[in-house]
Amino acid sequence: ALCKGAGGFKAFLKPLGGFQAFSRGYTEPLLAELPDSSFGASSFYGSDYRPHHIKFTHQDGHGWEPKDGEQAGSHVQVDLGQPRTVVHVETKCGRGSETCEEFSVAVSSDGVTFVETDSYTSPKGEISTMISPPLHGRYVRFLPKRWNEYPCMKIELLGF
């Protein structure tokens, strides 16, 4: 299923990293249908903050949040099941004023060796941005860098 958004998005091609990549109108959500077992983390605060709670589609819980006192150096990770190309990231506030205001993304093909890419700033805990150049890999990690109260977050990746 292709993700066209609630009101539909204009379909267009945008050059990224020296090749034509599909933009938001032609991509699919990569996390929504993954099983809970595809998600892991350095730690999590409690049962309402488990790693798979980062999915926008997850209705219970508040998003992922690392264990209290373990925020620095923490991460949440997803196994996409196969190598995918990621061209867009969207985040939402986890819970109230508990927001991740800056995070970086790391990608891996084997789940062991990760390459950290750019940092993304989301002053109110919510962003929707293109990733340029696109990321390619099977495993994706999100590493909180700066937060308000706690780095609680929900994430969706768009790609193909």
N, C-alpha and C positions, 0 to 999 in steps of 0.2 A: 504494500500500500504506500502511495506517495503522500507526503505531508504537504498539504496546501493551506493549512491554517483555517481558522474559523470563517473568515470572510473571503478566503482565497488570496493568494499572493500572485503578483505579476511574475510570470516565468521569464527568466533571463539567464544568460550565460555570462560569467564574469571571469576574466583571466586571473588565475592565482598560481604563483610559483612557476610560471613559464608554461602552463598548460591550461586548457579550458576545464574548469570544474563546475559542476552543477551548483547553482545557488539555492537558496532556501526553498524556492518553489518546486524544485525537482529532487529534493532529498527526502530521506525517511528518518524518523526518530530511531536511534540506535539502542536506547536503553529501555524503552517502554515495555517491550515484550520479553526481555531477558528474565530468566528465572532468578529468584533471590540468591541462589548459590553462585551466581556469576559475580557477586559483589563481595569485597573484603575490605578491611581497614586495619590500620595500625592499632586502633582501639575504638570503642564506642561507649558513650556515656551510660546508656541503659537500654532497656527493651524498646523504648519509643524512639531511639536514635540509631538503630542498627544500620549497617552499610547500605542495604538495599532500599532504605527509606529515602535515599537521594533521588529516586525515580519520581518524576512529576506525577506519574500515574498511581503512586502508592498513597492511599488515602489514610492509613493509620500511621501514627507517629508524626514527627515534626520535621524530618530530614535527618541527615547524618550529622553527628556531632561526636568529636573525640572525648575520651574520658577526661574528667576534670583533672587538671594538673599535667595533662599530656598533650596540650594543644600545640605547643612548639614542636615542629618536626613531624607532625601527624599527617596522615594521608588516607584517602579512600580510593579504592581501586576497582575497576570493572574489567572483566574478561568478555570481550565482544564475541567470543566463540570462533572467530576467524579473522584474518586481517581485513580491516575496513579503512576507508578514507573518511576522515572527519573534517568537515568544512565549516561547522558552525557550533557554537556552544551557547546555551541559555542557562541562566541560574535564577533561582527564586530564593527569597528569604526563608530561612528554616523555621523560625518561630519568633514572632514579635520583634523585639529589638536584638535578638541573637542572630547576627548576620555575619557572613564572611565577606569582607570588603575588598580583599585582594587574594588571589590564588594563582598558582602556576599549574601548568599541565605537563605531565611527563608521559612518554609513550614507549612501548616495548613490543618486540615481536616474540620474545620468549618468556616474558613474565619475570625475568631475573635482572636483566640489564635495561635500565630506563634512561632515556634522554629527556632532560627537562627543557621545555620550550619557554615561550613567553609567559609573562605574568599578565593577568587580567584584573582590572579594577572595576569593582561594582559598589560604588559609594552607598547605595541603599540595599545592597545584597542582591540586586537584580540586574542582569545584563542580557543582551542578545547581540552577539557579535560574530562576524566571520573570523575564521582562523586562517591566517595567511603567513607562510604557505600552509596548505593543508597538512594534517597529520596522517600518517599511515602506520598501522600496527594493530595488534590484537588486544593488547592490554593498555589501558589508560588510567593514569593516576591524577588525582587532584590534590594539591598541597596548599593548605591555607597559609597565607603569609601575614595577613592583617585582618582583624575582626573587631566587632563591637560585642562586648560581653563574652560570647562564645562563638566559635566558627561553625555555626549550624547552617547547612545548605541543602538545596535540592538542585539537581542538574539534569539537563537533557543534551545529548549530542545529536547533531544532524549530519548525515553523510550518506555514503553509498558503498 
